[in-house]
Amino acid sequence: MEKLGLTIVVFMSVLTIYIVYSAVQNESGNLLFILLGGLFAVLGNLLHSVKPNYL
């Protein structure tokens, strides 16, 4: 569960830095879709080991 929290914190930090950078440089947000896809891939791998709470 600790990896999940760390993953989300790192992703949100990278996302914030990228948004500020793209606003300053007037750049389009193409990298944003790659970052979101990477987040879903990592979360999918991490959530496989989390036990459901209904058992």
N, C-alpha and C positions, 0 to 999 in steps of 0.2 A: 504494500500500500504506500510505502514511502517513495517508491520509484514513480508511482502515479502522480503524486503531488509535485515531485521534482520535475517531472516531464511537463506538467501544466505550467509551472512557474517559469521554466526555461522557454517554453513556447510563447507565453504571453510577453516575456521580456523581448524576445526576438521580434515578435509581431509589433510591439510598440516602437522599437528602434526602426524597423522597416517602414512603418507608417509615417514617422517623423521624417525619415530620410526621403521618402517619396514625395512628401508634401513640400520639402525644401527644394528638391531638385526637379519638381514638376514631372515626375516619372509616373508611368501607368502602373497599375497594380497587378502585373502578370505573375510576379513571384508570390503574391498572396495565395493564389490557388495551389501552387506547389507546396507552400508551407502548410496549408490546411489539409492537403492530401497526405503529407508526411505525418501530421498530427493524428489523423484517423488511422494510419497504418501503425503507428507506435502505440496508440491507445488500444487498438484491436489486439495487438500482441500482449499488452499488459493486462487487459481485462479478461483474457482467457484464463488467468490463474486466480481471479477473484471469485470467492464462493458466493452463491446467491443467498440472500437473507431469508428465504422462505423455507429452508431446510432445517 
